Amino acid sequence: MKRIVPHLRIKNCKEEIEYYKKVFGGEIKNTQLSDGIEMFKGYEGKYIHAELHINENCILYMADVFGEETVQGTSILLGPDLESEEEITNVYEELAKDGEIKMELQDTFWGAKHAIVTDKNGITWELNFTK
């Protein structure tokens, strides 16, 4: 295995990828709309693929939800390993604005700043910065 790639299926992907860009930074690339593709007829203007390149090693793949109902899960946490106290604080505050704090940002026994936040889309983030 080369890597595991997070692929978020999310309502209103076009707007929500901008939200994640604000939270994590990076650049939106390789977007493809459903327009003109027969199997996505009726979903014009929706993303069938989009990528948020946070840096060369961190890419979030995203797409809209097409017709099916989604259930917000709680068994998977995405765990970015952040590079500074400033970065973890900024990410934590942005996610918490419209989200739900599950674990306050705090110093831990393993020598890290750590927090868990479920964002406004139901995605749970386990944030960590090792000092």
N, C-alpha and C positions, 0 to 999 in steps of 0.2 A: 504494500500500500504506500502511495506517495504522500497522501494527506486526506483528511476529512474536510469537506467543504460545506459550510453552512449555507443552506438555500432556504430563504424565508418566503413562504407564500402568504401574501398579506393583502388585505383589501386596500384599494386606493394606492397601489404601489408607487405611482408617479409622484404623489404628494409625500408619501412616507419615506421614500428613499432620500428626499430632501431633508426630512427630519433627522434621519440617521447620519447624513452628511454634516448637519449642524452639530450633532452630538459627538461624532468621531473624527470629523474632518475627512479629507480625501477628495477623490474625484469620481464622478459618475461616468461610466463608460459602457460601451457595447449594449446600448438599449435597443430593443426591438419591440415595436408596437404590433398589436394584433390586426391592424388595418390591412385589408386586402387578402387575408388568409381565411379560406373557406371554413375551416374547422373552428374559427373564432368569430364567425359571423354573429353579430349582435353584441359583441364586446369591443367594438371599435374604440380606439383611444386608450386601451389598457395595455400594460406591459406584459409581454410573454417572457421577456428576459431583460434584466438590468443588473449591472455590477457596480458596487461601491468599492473602489480601490483605496483603502485607507493607507496602505503602504505596499511595498512589493511583496510582503509576506501575508498580508491580511486583506482578504477580499470577501465581501458579503455578496452573495448572489440572491437576487430577489425576482419575484414575479407576482402578478395579480392572482387572486382567487377567481376561478371561472365557474360560476354556477353552483358548485358544491358548497355545502356548509362546512365551516371549519370549527373545530373545538380547540379552545386555547388550552394548551397542555402545561403541566407543571413538573414533568419528570425530566426535562432537559433544560440545562442552564448553559448559556453561552458564556465562556469565561475569558474575556480579554485580559492579557497580562500587560499591564500598562507600564509606561516608562518613567513616570515621575509622580510626586505627590500632587503637583499642580494638575497634571493630566487626569489622574483618578478623581480628584475633587471636581474638576470641570465636568467630566463625563457623568459622575454620580449626580451632580446638581441638575444637569440637563435631563437625565432620565427620570429623576424624581419629580420634576416639575409637574408633569401630568401622569406620573406613574405611582407605584406603590412601593414604599421601602419595606423590604423583608428583613434586612439586617442593616442597621446604621453603619456608616463609614467609621471604621475604628482600627486601632492598632491591635494586632493579633499576637498570640503566643509563638507563631512561626516567623515573626519578624517582618510582617507585611502590613500594609493598609489594605483593608478588605471591606466589601459591602455587597449586598444582594438587593437588586431593584427589579421589579417587574414594570416594564414600560407601558405606555398607553396602548400598545398593540398586543399586550399579553405576553410579550417575549421577556423571559427572565434572564438577567445579566448578573453573573458572579464576577465582580470587579476585583482585581488584585494588583497591587504594586509591591514588589519585594524590595525592601530597603537595603 
